[in-house]
Amino acid sequence: MKSTISAACAAALMASVAMSSTALADQYGLATYYHNPWHPGLIAAHLTLPFGTRVRVTNLDNGRSVVVVIVDRGPYAYGRIIDLSDVAADVLGMRRAGVVHVRVELI
C-alpha cells in the first residue's frame, strides 16, 4: 500500500514539474481579441496561466508588443493560445487582421 501511494505522489510531483517547466517557456501561436466589459484595459485570457500573471505578447507580423494581465480563461478555439482585450489588440495593431501570430513571454 505504501509503495502505491509513494508511486502516485512521485507521478503527481513529476507532472507538476513538467507543467511548470512548460509554463516558463515562451509560447508561439495565434492570438485573437475580445471585449470584456468587466475588466477594461490591457488584459487577456489564457487556458493555463494563473490569474494575475503578467505576460508580454509580441505580434510577430509587425514587431509590436504589449504587457497584459491574465484575468480570464480561453481561448477555446483550436490553435489559439491567447485572447487579448480589444485595448491590447489596438496596441498590437491586430484589430483589422483579427488573428495574428504572437509570442507570449512570462515577465
C-alpha positions as CSV (number, residue, x, y, z in Angstrom):
1,M,0.0,0.0,0.0
2,K,2.8,2.4,0.9
3,S,4.6,1.9,-2.4
4,T,1.4,2.6,-4.3
5,I,0.9,5.9,-2.5
6,S,4.6,6.8,-3.0
7,A,4.4,6.0,-6.7
8,A,1.3,8.1,-7.0
9,C,2.9,11.0,-5.2
10,A,6.0,10.7,-7.4
11,A,3.9,10.7,-10.5
12,A,2.0,13.8,-9.3
13,L,5.2,15.6,-8.5
14,M,6.8,14.8,-11.9
15,A,3.6,16.0,-13.6
16,S,3.6,19.3,-11.7
17,V,7.3,19.9,-12.6
18,A,6.7,19.2,-16.2
19,M,3.7,21.6,-16.3
20,S,5.7,24.3,-14.5
21,S,8.7,24.0,-16.9
22,T,6.5,24.3,-20.0
23,A,4.7,27.2,-18.4
24,L,8.0,29.1,-18.1
25,A,8.9,28.6,-21.8
26,D,7.8,31.2,-24.4
27,Q,4.7,30.2,-26.3
28,Y,4.2,30.8,-30.0
29,G,0.8,30.6,-31.7
30,L,-2.3,32.5,-32.8
31,A,-3.9,35.3,-30.8
32,T,-7.4,36.8,-31.2
33,Y,-9.1,39.6,-29.3
34,Y,-12.4,40.0,-27.4
35,H,-14.3,42.7,-25.5
36,N,-14.6,42.2,-21.7
37,P,-16.9,44.9,-20.2
38,W,-16.0,43.9,-16.6
39,H,-12.2,44.2,-17.0
40,P,-11.3,47.1,-19.3
41,G,-7.7,47.7,-20.1
42,L,-4.7,45.6,-21.0
43,I,-5.9,42.1,-20.1
44,A,-6.0,38.7,-21.7
45,A,-7.4,35.2,-21.4
46,H,-5.2,32.1,-21.3
47,L,-6.1,28.4,-20.7
48,T,-3.5,27.5,-18.1
49,L,-1.6,30.6,-16.7
50,P,-2.8,31.7,-13.2
51,F,-4.9,34.7,-12.9
52,G,-2.8,37.8,-12.2
53,T,0.1,36.6,-14.3
54,R,1.7,39.3,-16.4
55,V,2.9,38.4,-19.9
56,R,4.4,40.2,-22.8
57,V,2.7,39.5,-26.1
58,T,4.6,40.3,-29.3
59,N,2.9,40.5,-32.7
60,L,5.3,38.6,-34.9
61,D,3.8,40.2,-38.0
62,N,4.8,43.8,-37.1
63,G,7.0,43.5,-34.0
64,R,4.8,45.5,-31.7
65,S,4.4,44.2,-28.1
66,V,2.2,44.8,-25.0
67,V,2.2,43.7,-21.4
68,V,-1.2,42.2,-20.3
69,V,-2.6,40.6,-17.2
70,I,-4.3,37.2,-17.3
71,V,-7.9,37.7,-15.9
72,D,-9.9,35.1,-17.8
73,R,-9.9,31.6,-19.3
74,G,-9.7,30.9,-23.0
75,P,-9.3,30.8,-25.9
76,Y,-11.2,27.6,-26.7
77,A,-10.7,27.6,-30.5
78,Y,-8.2,25.1,-31.8
79,G,-4.7,26.6,-32.5
80,R,-5.2,29.8,-30.5
81,I,-3.0,30.4,-27.4
82,I,-4.3,33.7,-26.0
83,D,-7.3,36.0,-26.3
84,L,-6.4,39.7,-25.9
85,S,-8.6,42.6,-24.9
86,D,-9.6,45.0,-27.6
87,V,-7.4,47.6,-26.0
88,A,-4.4,45.3,-26.2
89,A,-5.3,44.4,-29.8
90,D,-5.2,48.1,-30.7
91,V,-1.7,48.4,-29.2
92,L,-0.5,45.4,-31.2
93,G,-2.2,46.7,-34.4
94,M,-4.2,43.5,-34.9
95,R,-7.8,44.7,-34.9
96,R,-8.1,44.6,-38.7
97,A,-6.5,41.2,-39.1
98,G,-8.4,39.7,-36.2
99,V,-6.0,36.8,-35.8
100,V,-2.2,37.2,-35.7
101,H,0.9,35.1,-34.9
102,V,2.3,36.0,-31.5
103,R,5.0,35.1,-28.9
104,V,3.8,35.0,-25.2
105,E,6.6,35.6,-22.6
106,L,6.2,35.4,-18.8
107,I,7.6,38.5,-17.1
